[in-house]
């Protein structure tokens, strides 16, 4: 079953096409890693799915993504897009993920606070629950934003560069958590760390104005070419690889 269907979607900023003729389906068991060059449209693709940018074409959300008027999509933005001057505590950040269910004016319940504290405990930052967002580290805020994204138990989780500002220990814990979460929700993860996400996601989506989905999680020369930079991979031993078909319209198909 498809939770999200994009048909011939385009997004234009100030006369410049950020996305063109995008066709993509996101199924209920998917774990997609979205890669591409800076400015290629990765975050714009996320915004199109979330409905926060004007677009042409069709973005269809399945009825399963709704519980009454509540939309069951969890979103973890890039930390640089979060206003750290806003007077709110880490606990309140996490509980704000329930606003789709509670509404902006409803008070949070004891059960809401308990659930938020449990998620913060599992994320290893319960001690920062009462701290203002402006007084915690980037890694602590990143963990809180993940807790906010999943507190309402979404059917689709979208993460935009989730490993920025976190150490290697938390990055491993994050990926372990995402594998567990994927058992009950679809996940779309945007990342520049293409070497790491290929060991976590199920399939790769390349974005560079156009969108191409590869039904594999194996890093290939073609995907690196879409990343728009020459990369040399150095490793010990045998490196498994798969050669995928060229993207329609690709230029420079062969390397000298």
Long-range contacts (C-beta under 8 A, 24 or more apart in sequence): 1-27, 1-28, 1-62, 1-64, 2-26, 2-27, 2-28, 2-62, 3-27, 3-28, 3-61, 3-62, 3-64, 3-65, 3-155, 3-156, 3-186, 4-49, 4-59, 4-60, 4-61, 4-62, 4-65, 4-156, 5-58, 5-59, 5-60, 5-62, 6-48, 6-49, 6-57, 6-58, 6-59, 6-60, 7-57, 7-58, 7-60, 8-56, 8-57, 8-58, 9-48, 9-55, 9-56, 9-57, 9-58, 9-59, 10-55, 10-56, 10-57, 11-41, 11-44, 11-47, 11-48, 11-53, 11-54, 11-55, 11-56, 13-44, 17-209, 18-44, 18-209, 19-44, 19-45, 19-48, 19-55, 19-207, 19-209, 19-210, 19-211, 20-209, 20-210, 21-57, 21-210, 22-48, 22-57, 22-210, 22-211, 23-211, 24-205, 24-211, 24-213, 26-156, 26-186, 26-188, 27-186, 28-64, 28-155, 28-186, 29-182, 29-186, 30-186, 30-187, 30-188, 30-202, 30-203, 31-178, 31-182, 31-186, 31-187, 31-189, 31-200, 31-201, 31-202, 31-203, 32-187, 32-188, 32-189, 32-201, 32-202, 32-203, 32-204, 32-205, 32-213, 33-189, 33-191, 33-194, 33-197, 33-198, 33-200, 33-201, 33-203, 33-204, 33-205, 33-217, 34-188, 34-189, 34-190, 34-191, 34-205, 34-207, 35-190, 35-191, 35-192, 35-194, 35-197, 35-204, 35-205, 35-206, 35-207, 35-223, 35-226, 35-227, 36-206, 36-207, 36-208, 36-226, 36-227, 37-208, 37-226, 37-227, 37-228, 37-229, 38-192, 40-207, 40-208, 40-209, 40-228, 41-207, 41-208, 41-209, 41-211, 42-160, 42-190, 42-207, 43-78, 43-160, 43-190, 45-190, 45-207, 45-211, 46-75, 46-158, 46-160, 46-188, 46-190, 49-73, 49-158, 49-188, 50-75, 50-158, 64-155, 65-155, 65-156, 67-101, 69-100, 70-100, 70-101, 70-152, 71-100, 72-152, 72-153, 72-154, 72-155, 72-156, 73-154, 73-155, 73-156, 73-157, 73-158, 74-148, 74-149, 74-150, 74-152, 74-154, 74-156, 74-157, 74-158, 74-185, 75-149, 75-157, 75-158, 75-159, 75-160, 76-145, 76-146, 76-148, 76-149, 76-157, 76-158, 76-159, 76-160, 76-162, 77-145, 77-160, 78-160, 78-161, 78-164, 79-138, 79-141, 79-142, 79-145, 79-161, 79-164, 79-165, 80-164, 82-133, 82-141, 82-145, 84-133, 84-134, 84-141, 85-134, 86-133, 87-132, 88-132, 88-133, 89-129, 89-130, 89-131, 89-132, 89-133, 90-120, 90-125, 90-128, 90-129, 90-130, 90-131, 90-132, 90-133, 90-136, 90-140, 90-141, 90-144, 91-116, 91-117, 91-120, 91-129, 91-130, 93-133, 93-141, 93-144, 93-145, 93-147, 93-148, 94-119, 94-120, 94-144, 94-147, 94-148, 94-151, 95-148, 95-151, 96-148, 97-147, 97-148, 97-149, 97-150, 97-151, 97-152, 98-151, 98-152, 100-152, 101-152, 115-151, 116-147, 116-151, 119-147, 119-150, 119-151, 120-144, 120-147, 123-147, 124-170, 124-173, 137-165, 138-164, 138-165, 138-166, 139-165, 139-166, 139-167, 139-170, 141-165, 142-166, 143-170, 146-174, 146-177, 150-181, 153-184, 153-185, 154-185, 155-185, 155-186, 156-185, 156-186, 156-187, 156-188, 157-181, 157-185, 157-186, 157-187, 157-188, 158-187, 158-188, 158-189, 158-190, 159-187, 159-188, 159-189, 159-190, 160-190, 161-190, 161-191, 161-192, 162-189, 162-191, 163-191, 163-193, 163-196, 171-196, 175-200, 194-219, 194-223, 194-224, 194-227, 195-219, 206-247, 210-247, 210-249, 212-247, 214-244, 216-242, 216-244, 218-242, 220-244, 221-255, 222-246, 222-247, 222-250, 225-250, 225-252
